[in-house]
Amino acid sequence: MQYRRLGRSGLQVSELSLGSWVTYHNQVDISAAVEMMAAARDAGVNFFDNAEVYALGKSEEIMGQVFRQLGWARHTYVVSTKFYWGLEREGVTVNFQNTLNRKYLMQAIDGSLKRMQLDFIDLVYCHRPDPNTPIEETVRAMSDMITQGKALYWGTSEWSAADIRAAYEIAERHHLHKPVMEQPQYNLFHRQRVEQEYARLYEDIGLGLTTWSPLASGLLTGKYRSGIPDGSRASLDNMSWMREQLQDKAKNEAVTQLEVIAKALGCTLAQLAIAWINRNPRVSTVILGASRLSQLQDNLGALTVTPKLTTELIQRIDDITRPLAA
């Protein structure tokens, strides 16, 4: 496992990390989470990603309990959470759903700290942009979380390059804590934002990336070529919205072509897809998702594949996937 600086900050994160979206509480209970987080740690993973909205707070609770059970020293791992959608589902929801206003954010961080049983969270993200709240209000609230010692670094997730730059410039102008990282979707079929839209930001403001969905929600594993298998995330009722895209005929045919390359390298489709992202120097860490230990172990095997991706192989992969990529 190699470690990379998070953008221009001094913080180093493992090149592969472990996330909890979809899986924790829905597919992964406490015992399975303990097993997988311990295995990830043994492999050198030091960053564990979460969000307030994942399983409506249950994911944070599970991860917090795992930290307690495993007894890791706090300085040895990096943990994140993200804010935007809110948890209020009954009663008054105004100001507490789909927002980045100050009132919500300052209470959201306290809720996450309580659920995760932590004194501070290393990385906090604005999970989506909020067009109804001035960016300056959001920047000040996120900066105050850091000043108060409740978080160490802040960033964004799925923000436009223009909004990220605006947030950075506001923080710089008012001597506030600047956004350090962005968490975008990035995989062989979803590339434009990372490779084109953000291109100027890497040098201009030192933006770091903690990318999600390396396997395009499982499409790049090949398991959806014959429909929706039982036990997959797409089989979950709350994930039904992704079924159509996972059964995209053209993309699944491309996956079959990628399988030829994977077999020649002696690796799995998943390992090939993760290694392709990992070879990008702009990516600080690739966030993995797994519902069982064997799946996680397979994904971690991508580390041995990255050095095998020659310029010629990268071109072959691009020829297969780029015409279908967003």
Disulfide bonds with the S-S distance in Angstrom:
none
